[in-house]
Amino acid sequence: MTAALETARLVLREPVDGDAPVLLAYYVRNESRLAPWEPEHVANLAHHLRWIAWRRGESATDHGRSFLAFDRADPAALVAVINLYNIARGTSHSAMLGYSLDGEYEGRGYAREAVEAVVRYAFDTLNLHRVSADYQPHNERSAGLLKRLGFVIEGHARELVYLRGVWRDHVLTARLNPNWVAPDS
């Protein structure tokens, strides 16, 4: 069963094979915007089909969830991609968060709406205690978004991620679930 979330302006759902052309178009359209923050996205359908299959596998094994956020007013328009990855249970009950937004929707609160919906899902449905999100120090938009969403800066990691041939520093942030419930043993 795949997860689906709804907000005032968005429908978020886990990707299916038929989304590969939409993902391809999204990443081609946003390549120059996303280049400083993300690895290069391969511009072919087979790559995106493999990504969808991999994310489905992550969801099936409770190691991750991915959501595609579509505009309610234009259901074919992919607004954002939000990923929960490295879900850990055991003693941490945590996940990492990553996201990107289509440039056409920037500056209008769509990223906040989409990311907040996924964080609520992580806390309320997955019962995670902690969601972490890292951003590059010069990514002011992500810094502001995460601060507005209640993420707290916890540190700075030197050369944390290797992107496009360069090691990138990251600011480490996290948000804790105030309503976390310990699972039955």
Sequence and secondary structure as in RCSB ss.txt:
>XXXX:A:sequence
MTAALETARLVLREPVDGDAPVLLAYYVRNESRLAPWEPEHVANLAHHLRWIAWRRGESATDHGRSFLAFDRADP
AALVAVINLYNIARGTSHSAMLGYSLDGEYEGRGYAREAVEAVVRYAFDTLNLHRVSADYQPHNERSAGLLKRLG
FVIEGHARELVYLRGVWRDHVLTARLNPNWVAPDS
>XXXX:A:secstr
   EEE SSEEEE   GGGHHHHHHHHHHHHHHHTTTS     SHHHHHHHHHHHHHHHHTTSEEEEEEEETTEE
EEEEEEEEEEEEE TTT EEEEEEEE GGGTTTTHHHHHHHHHHHHHHHTS  SEEEEEE TT HHHHHHHHHTT
 EEEEEEEEEEEETTEEEEEEEEEEE TT      
